[in-house]
């Protein structure tokens, strides 16, 4: 039994949901998202979306919770949006942006210029004495997660000094290093 799949999704004011045969489209003030689905039925009743599975097979049970979570993220994204913050930990690590181009200095011989998709808005914060922070915001949770993971992959945090690109609030497992 999928506990997540059984929860109804409340649709806030200003969000419209269009359910076609195998595609659901959600429109809100921040944008529009659509998702193809199968193995489940999605119905709209009294300002709520209800996801029901077709049978009790293992794949239908798995997809029940999956599509409920995806649709809930779509509804939340077009109404409130998502933000992710990345912190650059290391001496000389810098970040700046011009429009949709993110310029990262991560200790390599050259700066990394990363072109962001139009749906993702970027902001860089650099304060004296603090680590630079890259703030990403978008209405698409899957897209912002993949963009943040790509930026983090340029210089993953290492376990000895903790240098690298990490999510704000992420705990890095530290190692002791050499003993004399």
Phi, psi and omega per residue, in radians:
X1 nan 2.255 3.121
X2 -1.539 1.981 3.115
X3 -1.271 -0.642 3.134
X4 -1.202 -0.750 -3.098
X5 -1.116 -0.454 -3.121
X6 -1.390 -0.294 -3.128
X7 -1.269 2.314 3.065
X8 -1.318 2.710 3.131
X9 -1.834 2.075 3.097
X10 -1.430 2.310 -3.138
X11 -1.704 2.028 -3.108
X12 -1.261 2.975 3.093
X13 -1.071 2.468 3.075
X14 1.494 0.024 3.119
X15 -1.917 2.204 3.108
X16 -1.926 2.424 -3.117
X17 -2.065 2.243 3.109
X18 -2.078 2.026 -3.107
X19 -1.867 1.971 3.056
X20 -1.698 -2.878 -3.047
X21 -1.032 -0.976 3.123
X22 -2.297 0.391 3.140
X23 -2.379 2.317 3.053
X24 -1.973 2.340 -3.140
X25 -2.116 2.274 -3.122
X26 -2.095 2.211 3.127
X27 -2.081 2.429 3.115
X28 -2.613 -2.978 -3.082
X29 -1.201 -0.431 -3.097
X30 -1.635 -0.252 3.130
X31 2.762 -2.859 -3.091
X32 -2.360 2.355 3.120
X33 -2.291 2.566 3.056
X34 -2.375 2.620 -3.078
X35 -2.493 2.273 3.025
X36 -1.436 2.558 -3.141
X37 -2.500 2.766 3.037
X38 -2.629 2.930 3.114
X39 1.217 0.038 3.105
X40 -2.426 2.824 2.980
X41 -1.965 2.408 3.103
X42 -2.087 2.198 -3.133
X43 -2.241 2.571 3.109
X44 -1.906 2.121 -3.124
X45 -2.422 2.192 3.032
X46 0.911 0.804 3.123
X47 1.280 0.287 3.106
X48 -2.276 2.638 3.035
X49 -1.842 2.314 -3.125
X50 -2.100 2.192 -3.139
X51 -1.833 2.152 3.102
X52 -2.163 2.558 -3.141
X53 -1.619 2.768 -3.074
X54 -1.376 -0.617 -3.129
X55 -2.602 -3.078 -3.126
X56 -1.713 0.308 3.138
X57 -1.227 2.815 -3.035
X58 -1.112 -0.722 3.141
X59 -1.186 -0.665 3.113
X60 -1.168 -0.640 3.089
X61 -1.144 -0.699 -3.138
X62 -1.168 -0.768 -3.118
X63 -1.260 -0.391 3.104
X64 -1.035 -0.926 3.129
X65 -1.208 -0.629 -3.131
X66 -1.078 -0.933 -3.067
X67 -1.222 -0.533 3.061
X68 -1.119 -0.748 3.131
X69 -1.166 -0.719 3.127
X70 -1.109 -0.766 -3.138
X71 -1.190 -0.666 3.101
X72 -1.103 -0.694 3.085
X73 -1.167 -0.603 3.095
X74 -1.142 -0.794 -3.127
X75 -1.122 -0.761 3.121
X76 -1.160 -0.650 -3.113
X77 -1.161 -0.784 -3.101
X78 -1.327 -0.291 3.119
X79 -1.696 -0.802 -3.078
X80 -1.973 -0.596 -3.120
X81 1.565 2.958 -3.131
X82 -2.193 2.572 3.050
X83 -2.314 2.537 3.026
X84 -2.327 2.456 3.127
X85 -2.107 2.302 3.108
X86 -2.005 2.427 -3.114
X87 -1.987 2.338 3.133
X88 -1.741 1.894 -3.084
X89 -1.833 2.037 3.111
X90 2.704 2.652 -3.129
X91 -1.233 2.207 3.112
X92 1.441 0.053 3.096
X93 -1.362 2.199 -3.103
X94 -2.348 2.740 3.068
X95 -2.458 2.426 3.034
X96 -2.602 2.789 3.128
X97 -2.426 2.541 2.973
X98 -2.168 1.758 -3.096
X99 1.184 -2.100 -3.110
X100 -1.723 0.187 3.106
X101 -1.802 2.169 3.123
X102 -1.810 2.153 -3.125
X103 -1.846 2.009 -3.086
X104 -2.015 2.238 2.997
X105 -1.847 1.842 -3.007
X106 -2.100 0.517 3.061
X107 1.511 0.095 3.059
X108 -1.523 3.070 -3.131
X109 -1.245 -0.279 3.139
X110 -2.412 2.767 3.063
X111 -1.337 2.656 3.081
X112 -1.729 2.126 3.072
X113 -1.795 2.069 -3.076
X114 -2.050 2.109 3.127
X115 -1.497 2.120 -3.115
X116 -1.624 2.618 3.046
X117 -1.121 2.760 -3.095
X118 -1.147 -0.463 -3.098
X119 -1.298 -0.294 -3.087
X120 -1.790 2.179 3.071
X121 -1.699 2.418 -3.077
X122 -2.129 2.549 3.076
X123 -2.525 2.369 3.118
X124 -1.992 2.410 -3.138
X125 -2.144 2.108 3.098
X126 -2.214 1.954 3.082
X127 -1.993 2.553 -3.126
X128 -1.137 2.269 3.121
X129 1.505 -0.023 3.124
X130 -2.179 2.791 3.107
X131 -1.250 2.490 3.071
X132 -1.125 2.527 -3.125
X133 -2.167 2.362 3.055
X134 -1.886 2.094 -3.141
X135 -1.836 2.142 3.103
X136 -1.927 2.404 3.072
X137 -2.451 2.488 -3.115
X138 -2.853 2.942 3.063
X139 -1.651 -0.177 -3.107
X140 -1.824 1.912 -3.073
X141 -1.162 -0.676 -3.135
X142 -1.174 -0.725 -3.116
X143 -1.178 -0.784 -3.112
X144 -1.162 -0.587 3.090
X145 -1.170 -0.710 3.141
X146 -1.249 -0.620 3.096
X147 -1.173 -0.750 3.124
X148 -1.124 -0.689 3.114
X149 -1.156 -0.635 3.116
X150 -1.160 -0.767 3.112
X151 -1.107 -0.711 3.132
X152 -1.141 -0.559 -3.102
X153 -1.232 -0.277 3.114
X154 -1.120 -0.616 3.094
X155 -2.711 1.555 -3.124
X156 -1.184 2.618 3.124
X157 -1.132 2.317 -3.137
X158 -1.673 2.684 -2.951
X159 -1.401 -0.189 -3.043
X160 -1.561 -0.864 3.103
X161 -1.881 -0.261 -3.132
X162 1.447 0.227 -3.127
X163 -1.312 2.553 3.078
X164 2.420 -2.971 3.119
X165 -1.720 2.124 -3.131
X166 -2.335 2.792 3.059
X167 -1.270 2.571 3.094
X168 -1.151 2.210 -3.110
X169 1.610 -0.120 -3.140
X170 -1.280 2.356 3.101
X171 -1.647 2.185 3.125
X172 -1.697 2.237 3.081
X173 -1.279 2.109 -3.065
X174 -1.718 2.574 3.079
X175 -1.940 2.772 -3.021
X176 -1.333 -0.589 -3.068
X177 1.583 -2.888 -3.093
X178 -1.299 2.492 3.009
X179 -1.859 2.398 -3.016
X180 -1.260 nan nan
